[in-house]
Amino acid sequence: MADDYYRLLGVPRSADAKEIQRAYRELARRYHPDVNKQAGAEERFKQISEAYHVLADAESRAQYDRFGPEFRHYAGAERERQSASASRRDGGRGA
Protein backbone atom coordinates (compact mmCIF):
# COMPACT_ATOMS: atom_id res chain seq x y z
CA MET A 1 0.00 0.00 0.00
CA ALA A 2 1.47 3.34 -0.99
CA ASP A 3 -0.82 5.53 1.14
CA ASP A 4 0.62 7.40 4.09
CA TYR A 5 -0.31 5.48 7.25
CA TYR A 6 -0.53 8.63 9.36
CA ARG A 7 -2.88 10.22 6.83
CA LEU A 8 -5.01 7.07 6.70
CA LEU A 9 -5.51 7.23 10.46
CA GLY A 10 -5.85 11.01 10.47
CA VAL A 11 -3.09 11.53 13.03
CA PRO A 12 0.07 13.66 12.96
CA ARG A 13 3.51 12.03 12.80
CA SER A 14 3.99 13.16 16.39
CA ALA A 15 0.97 11.14 17.58
CA ASP A 16 1.54 8.95 20.60
CA ALA A 17 0.35 5.35 20.96
CA LYS A 18 -2.95 6.36 22.59
CA GLU A 19 -3.80 8.80 19.79
CA ILE A 20 -3.06 6.15 17.18
CA GLN A 21 -5.18 3.59 18.99
CA ARG A 22 -8.06 6.05 19.45
CA ALA A 23 -8.03 6.98 15.75
CA TYR A 24 -7.88 3.33 14.70
CA ARG A 25 -10.81 2.32 16.90
CA GLU A 26 -12.97 5.15 15.61
CA LEU A 27 -12.20 4.37 11.97
CA ALA A 28 -12.50 0.61 12.48
CA ARG A 29 -16.00 1.04 13.87
CA ARG A 30 -16.93 3.23 10.91
CA TYR A 31 -15.51 0.99 8.16
CA HIS A 32 -15.81 -2.53 9.61
CA PRO A 33 -17.43 -4.74 6.95
CA ASP A 34 -19.98 -6.09 9.45
CA VAL A 35 -21.22 -2.53 10.00
CA ASN A 36 -20.57 -0.71 6.73
CA LYS A 37 -21.89 -2.47 3.64
CA GLN A 38 -20.89 0.27 1.19
CA ALA A 39 -18.60 -0.59 -1.69
CA GLY A 40 -15.00 -0.01 -0.70
CA ALA A 41 -15.58 -0.13 3.05
CA GLU A 42 -13.90 -3.52 3.45
CA GLU A 43 -10.82 -2.39 1.52
CA ARG A 44 -10.67 0.81 3.57
CA PHE A 45 -10.92 -1.25 6.77
CA LYS A 46 -7.98 -3.41 5.62
CA GLN A 47 -5.89 -0.32 4.88
CA ILE A 48 -6.72 1.20 8.26
CA SER A 49 -5.87 -2.07 10.01
CA GLU A 50 -2.52 -2.35 8.24
CA ALA A 51 -1.66 1.25 9.11
CA TYR A 52 -2.56 0.67 12.75
CA HIS A 53 -0.54 -2.53 13.08
CA VAL A 54 2.56 -0.83 11.69
CA LEU A 55 2.23 2.39 13.69
CA ALA A 56 1.23 0.65 16.93
CA ASP A 57 4.47 -1.37 16.99
CA ALA A 58 7.42 0.83 17.99
CA GLU A 59 9.98 -1.03 15.86
CA SER A 60 7.77 -1.16 12.76
CA ARG A 61 6.88 2.50 13.20
CA ALA A 62 10.55 3.49 13.42
CA GLN A 63 11.27 1.59 10.21
CA TYR A 64 8.23 3.15 8.51
CA ASP A 65 9.32 6.62 9.63
CA ARG A 66 12.83 6.00 8.35
CA PHE A 67 12.06 4.38 4.99
CA GLY A 68 8.46 5.37 4.22
CA PRO A 69 5.91 3.14 2.47
CA GLU A 70 8.62 0.76 1.18
CA PHE A 71 9.91 0.17 4.73
CA ARG A 72 9.46 -3.61 4.65
CA HIS A 73 11.85 -3.95 1.72
CA TYR A 74 14.52 -1.72 3.26
CA ALA A 75 14.08 -3.06 6.78
CA GLY A 76 14.61 -6.62 5.53
CA ALA A 77 17.76 -5.63 3.67
CA GLU A 78 19.07 -3.84 6.75
CA ARG A 79 18.47 -6.93 8.94
CA GLU A 80 20.35 -9.08 6.42
CA ARG A 81 23.31 -6.68 6.49
CA GLN A 82 23.36 -6.70 10.29
CA SER A 83 23.19 -10.49 10.37
CA ALA A 84 26.06 -10.81 7.88
CA SER A 85 28.13 -8.32 9.85
CA ALA A 86 27.52 -10.22 13.10
CA SER A 87 28.46 -13.48 11.39
CA ARG A 88 31.76 -11.99 10.22
CA ARG A 89 32.52 -10.71 13.73
CA ASP A 90 31.85 -14.19 15.14
CA GLY A 91 34.23 -15.75 12.65
CA GLY A 92 31.42 -17.15 10.52
CA ARG A 93 30.00 -19.24 13.37
CA GLY A 94 26.70 -17.34 13.42
CA ALA A 95 24.80 -16.30 16.51
C-alpha positions in Angstrom: 0.0 0.0 0.0 1.5 3.3 -1.0 -0.8 5.5 1.1 0.6 7.4 4.1 -0.3 5.5 7.3 -0.5 8.6 9.4 -2.9 10.2 6.8 -5.0 7.1 6.7 -5.5 7.2 10.5 -5.9 11.0 10.5 -3.1 11.5 13.0 0.1 13.7 13.0 3.5 12.0 12.8 4.0 13.2 16.4 1.0 11.1 17.6 1.5 8.9 20.6 0.3 5.4 21.0 -2.9 6.4 22.6 -3.8 8.8 19.8 -3.1 6.2 17.2 -5.2 3.6 19.0 -8.1 6.0 19.5 -8.0 7.0 15.8 -7.9 3.3 14.7 -10.8 2.3 16.9 -13.0 5.2 15.6 -12.2 4.4 12.0 -12.5 0.6 12.5 -16.0 1.0 13.9 -16.9 3.2 10.9 -15.5 1.0 8.2 -15.8 -2.5 9.6 -17.4 -4.7 6.9 -20.0 -6.1 9.4 -21.2 -2.5 10.0 -20.6 -0.7 6.7 -21.9 -2.5 3.6 -20.9 0.3 1.2 -18.6 -0.6 -1.7 -15.0 0.0 -0.7 -15.6 -0.1 3.0 -13.9 -3.5 3.5 -10.8 -2.4 1.5 -10.7 0.8 3.6 -10.9 -1.3 6.8 -8.0 -3.4 5.6 -5.9 -0.3 4.9 -6.7 1.2 8.3 -5.9 -2.1 10.0 -2.5 -2.3 8.2 -1.7 1.2 9.1 -2.6 0.7 12.8 -0.5 -2.5 13.1 2.6 -0.8 11.7 2.2 2.4 13.7 1.2 0.6 16.9 4.5 -1.4 17.0 7.4 0.8 18.0 10.0 -1.0 15.9 7.8 -1.2 12.8 6.9 2.5 13.2 10.5 3.5 13.4 11.3 1.6 10.2 8.2 3.2 8.5 9.3 6.6 9.6 12.8 6.0 8.3 12.1 4.4 5.0 8.5 5.4 4.2 5.9 3.1 2.5 8.6 0.8 1.2 9.9 0.2 4.7 9.5 -3.6 4.6 11.9 -3.9 1.7 14.5 -1.7 3.3 14.1 -3.1 6.8 14.6 -6.6 5.5 17.8 -5.6 3.7 19.1 -3.8 6.8 18.5 -6.9 8.9 20.3 -9.1 6.4 23.3 -6.7 6.5 23.4 -6.7 10.3 23.2 -10.5 10.4 26.1 -10.8 7.9 28.1 -8.3 9.9 27.5 -10.2 13.1 28.5 -13.5 11.4 31.8 -12.0 10.2 32.5 -10.7 13.7 31.9 -14.2 15.1 34.2 -15.8 12.6 31.4 -17.1 10.5 30.0 -19.2 13.4 26.7 -17.3 13.4 24.8 -16.3 16.5 
